[in-house]
Structures are given as C-alpha cells and as structure tokens.
Amino acid sequence: RASLVEVYAAVSRRVAVACVEGAGREPAWSRHRCRSWW
C-alpha cells in the first residue's frame, strides 16, 4: 500500500501537469483549478 506521502506526491505531480497543459488551452480554468488544488 502506498503511503499518504507517496499518494500526495503522485497526485500533486498529476495536478501540476494538468495545470501546465490546461494553461495553454484554458488559462482561466487552469488558474482556478490550480488554486482549488493547491
């Protein structure tokens, strides 16, 4: 079983990638989504 830290790190990486990719397509949505996650 993955530890909470490992899960958090994996999710954070995924969110960061989604933010970077989303920023090119929908900046406003990406900024809002990133703020809600971080």
HUTAHU-V772811 format. One record per residue. N is the residue number from 1. SS is DSSP state (H for helix, E for strand, L for the rest). D_CENTER is the distance of its C-alpha to the mean C-alpha in Angstrom with 1 decimal. Layout:
BEGIN
((N SS D_CENTER) (N SS D_CENTER))
END
This chain:
BEGIN
((1 L 22.2) (2 L 19.0) (3 L 19.0) (4 H 16.6) (5 H 15.4) (6 H 14.9) (7 H 12.9) (8 H 10.7) (9 H 10.4) (10 H 9.7) (11 H 6.9) (12 H 5.4) (13 H 6.3) (14 H 5.2) (15 H 1.4) (16 H 3.7) (17 H 6.1) (18 H 5.4) (19 H 5.5) (20 H 8.4) (21 H 10.0) (22 H 9.9) (23 H 11.4) (24 H 14.4) (25 H 15.1) (26 L 14.3) (27 H 13.7) (28 H 14.5) (29 H 12.2) (30 H 9.2) (31 H 10.4) (32 H 11.0) (33 H 7.8) (34 H 6.1) (35 H 9.3) (36 H 9.4) (37 H 6.5) (38 L 7.8))
END
